[in-house]
Amino acid sequence: MAAVPETALEPLREPRSCAHLFWVFTRMALQGFGGVLAVAQHELVERERWLSRDEFLELLSVGQVLPGPNVVNLSLMIGDRFFGLRGAASALTGMLLVPLVLMLSLAVLYGHYADNPRVAGALRGMGAVSAGLVLAMAWKLLGSLRKNPLGLPTCLAFGAATVVLVAVLRVPLAWVIASLGGTAVGLAWWRLRP
């Protein structure tokens, strides 16, 4: 599916109700096996048009530095933006309720079939699909980094350094976020100062 330039899309909309928020986040959660982030960008920016791409990236950035899963934080912020506390509760419930029931059911099934080699193979395949979804979302959002105060080359350098530190050198993620994240925030602040 080819990406449509944001200027060609219709104006931003708002969810009709807390129930609408609930069902959109439930639909997102059910599509996002292994990672909801790529689905969230498609649903919230392209399909529902509740956020612009830049707004999505801003909320995602905030959600990444808060404790807890990024998409859960994102659901709380979006729900709160439109309907306050009721909206935050609706979006969060939509994000977590049905997946929780499914995961508990699958855990019971896995307990019975864990020794089956087909089950182990299926789980390995799901891991590969999840990695592909994350890479596809990163590729789709890459163009937005041109507007970043750090610039595309600097952002790519921070991304590459993160991959090397975490995946190759096995530095704990908390240390990487504290050091590289702190450096990136400081550099962005320095470039944005009046």
C-alpha positions as CSV (number, residue, x, y, z in Angstrom):
1,M,0.0,0.0,0.0
2,A,1.6,3.3,-1.1
3,A,1.9,6.1,1.4
4,V,-0.3,9.1,0.7
5,P,1.2,12.5,1.3
6,E,-0.4,13.9,4.5
7,T,-1.4,17.1,2.6
8,A,-3.6,15.1,0.3
9,L,-5.6,13.6,3.2
10,E,-8.8,15.0,4.6
11,P,-8.8,17.1,7.8
12,L,-8.3,15.6,11.2
13,R,-11.3,14.1,12.9
14,E,-12.3,13.3,16.5
15,P,-13.7,10.0,17.8
16,R,-17.5,10.1,18.1
17,S,-17.7,8.7,21.7
18,C,-15.8,6.8,24.4
19,A,-17.3,3.6,22.8
20,H,-15.8,4.5,19.5
21,L,-12.4,5.0,21.2
22,F,-12.9,1.5,22.9
23,W,-13.6,-0.3,19.6
24,V,-10.8,1.4,17.6
25,F,-8.3,0.5,20.3
26,T,-9.7,-3.1,20.5
27,R,-9.4,-3.4,16.7
28,M,-5.8,-2.1,16.9
29,A,-4.9,-4.5,19.7
30,L,-6.4,-7.5,17.8
31,Q,-4.3,-6.7,14.7
32,G,-1.1,-6.2,16.5
33,F,0.2,-9.6,17.4
34,G,3.8,-9.1,18.3
35,G,3.6,-5.3,18.2
36,V,0.8,-2.8,18.0
37,L,2.9,0.2,17.2
38,A,2.9,-0.2,13.4
39,V,-0.9,-0.9,13.5
40,A,-1.4,2.1,15.8
41,Q,0.3,4.5,13.3
42,H,-1.9,3.2,10.4
43,E,-5.1,3.3,12.4
44,L,-4.7,6.6,14.2
45,V,-3.0,8.6,11.5
46,E,-4.2,7.1,8.2
47,R,-7.5,5.4,8.9
48,E,-9.2,7.3,11.7
49,R,-7.3,10.6,11.1
50,W,-7.4,11.4,14.8
51,L,-3.7,12.6,14.7
52,S,-1.3,14.0,12.1
53,R,1.9,12.0,11.6
54,D,3.8,14.7,13.6
55,E,1.3,14.5,16.5
56,F,1.6,10.7,16.5
57,L,5.4,11.0,16.7
58,E,5.3,13.5,19.5
59,L,2.9,11.4,21.6
60,L,4.9,8.3,20.8
61,S,8.1,10.1,22.0
62,V,6.4,11.0,25.3
63,G,5.0,7.5,25.6
64,Q,8.5,6.0,25.2
65,V,10.0,7.9,28.1
66,L,7.2,7.2,30.5
67,P,7.2,3.9,32.4
68,G,5.1,1.1,30.8
69,P,4.5,-0.1,27.3
70,N,4.6,2.6,24.6
71,V,1.2,1.8,23.1
72,V,-0.5,1.7,26.5
73,N,0.8,5.1,27.3
74,L,-0.2,6.3,23.8
75,S,-3.8,5.0,24.3
76,L,-4.0,6.8,27.6
77,M,-2.8,10.1,26.1
78,I,-5.1,9.9,23.1
79,G,-8.2,8.9,25.2
80,D,-7.5,11.8,27.6
81,R,-7.0,14.2,24.8
82,F,-10.5,13.7,23.5
83,F,-12.6,12.7,26.5
84,G,-10.5,13.2,29.6
85,L,-10.4,10.5,32.2
86,R,-13.4,8.6,30.7
87,G,-11.6,8.6,27.3
88,A,-8.3,7.4,28.8
89,A,-10.1,4.5,30.6
90,S,-12.0,3.6,27.4
91,A,-8.9,3.6,25.2
92,L,-6.9,1.6,27.8
93,T,-9.7,-0.9,28.3
94,G,-10.0,-1.3,24.5
95,M,-6.3,-1.9,24.2
96,L,-6.0,-4.4,27.0
97,L,-9.3,-6.3,27.7
98,V,-9.7,-8.6,24.7
99,P,-6.0,-9.3,24.4
100,L,-5.9,-10.2,28.1
101,V,-8.7,-12.7,27.6
102,L,-7.0,-14.1,24.5
103,M,-3.6,-14.4,26.2
104,L,-5.0,-16.1,29.2
105,S,-6.8,-18.6,26.9
106,L,-3.6,-19.2,24.9
107,A,-1.6,-19.7,28.1
108,V,-3.9,-22.5,29.1
109,L,-3.6,-24.0,25.6
110,Y,0.2,-23.6,25.6
111,G,0.4,-25.4,28.9
112,H,-1.2,-28.4,27.1
113,Y,0.7,-28.3,23.8
114,A,4.1,-26.7,24.7
115,D,6.0,-29.9,23.8
116,N,4.7,-30.0,20.3
117,P,7.4,-29.0,17.8
118,R,4.8,-27.3,15.5
119,V,3.9,-25.0,18.4
120,A,7.6,-24.0,18.9
121,G,7.9,-23.4,15.1
122,A,4.8,-21.3,15.0
123,L,6.2,-19.1,17.9
124,R,9.5,-18.6,16.1
125,G,7.6,-17.6,12.9
126,M,5.6,-15.0,14.9
127,G,8.8,-13.5,16.2
128,A,10.1,-13.0,12.7
129,V,6.8,-11.3,11.7
130,S,7.0,-9.0,14.7
131,A,10.5,-7.9,13.8
132,G,9.3,-7.2,10.3
133,L,6.4,-5.1,11.5
134,V,8.7,-3.0,13.7
135,L,11.1,-2.4,10.7
136,A,8.2,-1.5,8.4
137,M,6.9,1.1,10.8
138,A,10.4,2.5,11.2
139,W,10.8,2.8,7.5
140,K,7.4,4.5,7.1
141,L,8.2,7.1,9.7
142,L,11.7,7.7,8.6
143,G,10.7,10.7,6.4
144,S,9.4,12.5,9.5
145,L,12.9,12.7,10.9
146,R,13.7,15.4,8.3
147,K,11.7,17.8,10.5
148,N,13.4,16.7,13.7
149,P,15.7,19.4,15.2
150,L,18.6,17.0,15.2
151,G,18.3,16.3,11.5
152,L,18.1,13.0,9.7
153,P,21.8,12.1,9.8
154,T,22.1,12.7,13.6
155,C,18.9,10.7,14.3
156,L,20.2,7.8,12.2
157,A,23.5,8.0,14.1
158,F,21.7,7.8,17.4
159,G,19.6,4.9,16.1
160,A,22.7,3.0,14.9
161,A,24.5,3.6,18.2
162,T,21.4,2.2,20.0
163,V,21.4,-0.9,17.9
164,V,25.1,-1.5,18.4
165,L,25.0,-0.9,22.2
166,V,21.9,-3.0,22.8
167,A,22.1,-5.8,20.2
168,V,25.9,-6.2,19.8
169,L,27.5,-5.1,23.0
170,R,24.5,-6.1,25.2
171,V,24.5,-2.9,27.2
172,P,21.4,-2.8,29.4
173,L,18.6,-0.8,27.8
174,A,18.2,1.5,30.8
175,W,21.8,2.6,30.5
176,V,21.4,3.2,26.8
177,I,18.2,5.2,27.2
178,A,19.8,7.3,30.0
179,S,23.0,8.0,28.1
180,L,22.0,8.3,24.5
181,G,18.5,9.5,25.3
182,G,19.9,12.2,27.6
183,T,22.5,13.2,25.1
184,A,19.8,13.5,22.3
185,V,17.5,15.5,24.4
186,G,20.3,17.8,25.5
187,L,21.4,18.3,21.9
188,A,17.8,18.9,20.7
189,W,17.3,21.4,23.5
190,W,20.6,23.2,22.6
191,R,19.5,23.4,18.9
192,L,16.0,24.7,19.7
193,R,17.1,27.3,22.2
194,P,16.3,30.9,21.2
